[in-house]
Amino acid sequence: MAESPNFVQPAIPKFDGYYEYWSMLMENLLRLKEYWGLIETGVVTGPANATPK
């Protein structure tokens, strides 16, 4: 499937020493991609010897 030449994927903001500005850009990017919930609540992982049950 060919991609549209007009589609521009957003770039991940590079940290340039200004944390306040960078963190705002990262939060907006993560909210846009709907990943911000993972940051707020975290990801629950089981122990290494857990079974699917």
C-alpha positions as CSV (number, residue, x, y, z in Angstrom):
1,M,0.0,0.0,0.0
2,A,1.5,3.3,-1.0
3,E,1.6,6.2,1.4
4,S,0.2,9.6,0.4
5,P,3.0,12.0,-0.4
6,N,1.1,14.8,1.5
7,F,1.1,12.9,4.8
8,V,3.7,14.2,7.3
9,Q,4.3,12.2,10.4
10,P,5.0,14.4,13.5
11,A,8.6,14.3,14.7
12,I,9.4,13.3,18.3
13,P,10.6,16.5,20.1
14,K,14.4,16.4,20.8
15,F,15.4,17.5,24.3
16,D,17.5,20.7,23.8
17,G,18.0,21.7,27.5
18,Y,14.7,23.5,28.1
19,Y,12.8,20.9,30.1
20,E,9.5,22.9,30.6
21,Y,9.1,23.4,26.8
22,W,10.1,19.9,25.9
23,S,7.8,18.3,28.5
24,M,4.9,20.3,27.2
25,L,5.6,19.1,23.6
26,M,6.0,15.5,24.7
27,E,2.7,15.6,26.7
28,N,0.9,17.0,23.7
29,L,2.4,14.4,21.4
30,L,1.4,11.6,23.8
31,R,-2.1,12.9,24.2
32,L,-2.4,13.2,20.4
33,K,-1.4,9.5,20.0
34,E,-3.7,8.5,23.0
35,Y,-0.7,7.2,25.0
36,W,-1.1,9.7,27.9
37,G,-3.2,7.3,29.9
38,L,-0.2,5.0,30.2
39,I,1.8,7.8,31.7
40,E,-0.8,8.8,34.2
41,T,-1.8,5.3,35.4
42,G,1.2,3.2,34.5
43,V,1.4,-0.3,33.0
44,V,0.6,-3.3,35.2
45,T,3.0,-6.1,34.8
46,G,2.9,-9.5,36.4
47,P,5.8,-11.4,38.0
48,A,8.3,-13.2,35.7
49,N,6.8,-16.6,36.6
50,A,3.1,-15.6,36.0
51,T,0.8,-17.9,34.0
52,P,-1.9,-16.7,31.6
53,K,-4.6,-17.5,34.1
